[in-house]
């Protein structure tokens, strides 16, 4: 083993641990954004479905652009 190699230095090891931690935090934040977007759209779709069913139950017409 070459003890002069930078791979064996403590500073090098700590720097790479720090980089890995930053990568994990970044990926976790991106994952959180996509999960929150997915859940937000799912809840919005559920709300639209409930409103449509209530309108149909009470005989209201839903006015849309389409004929």
MODELLER restraints for C-alpha pairs under 7 A, 6 or more apart:
rsr = mdl.restraints
at = mdl.atoms
rsr.add(forms.Gaussian(group=physical.xy_distance, feature=features.Distance(at['CA:6:A'], at['CA:12:A']), mean=6.48, stdev=0.5))
rsr.add(forms.Gaussian(group=physical.xy_distance, feature=features.Distance(at['CA:55:A'], at['CA:61:A']), mean=6.95, stdev=0.5))
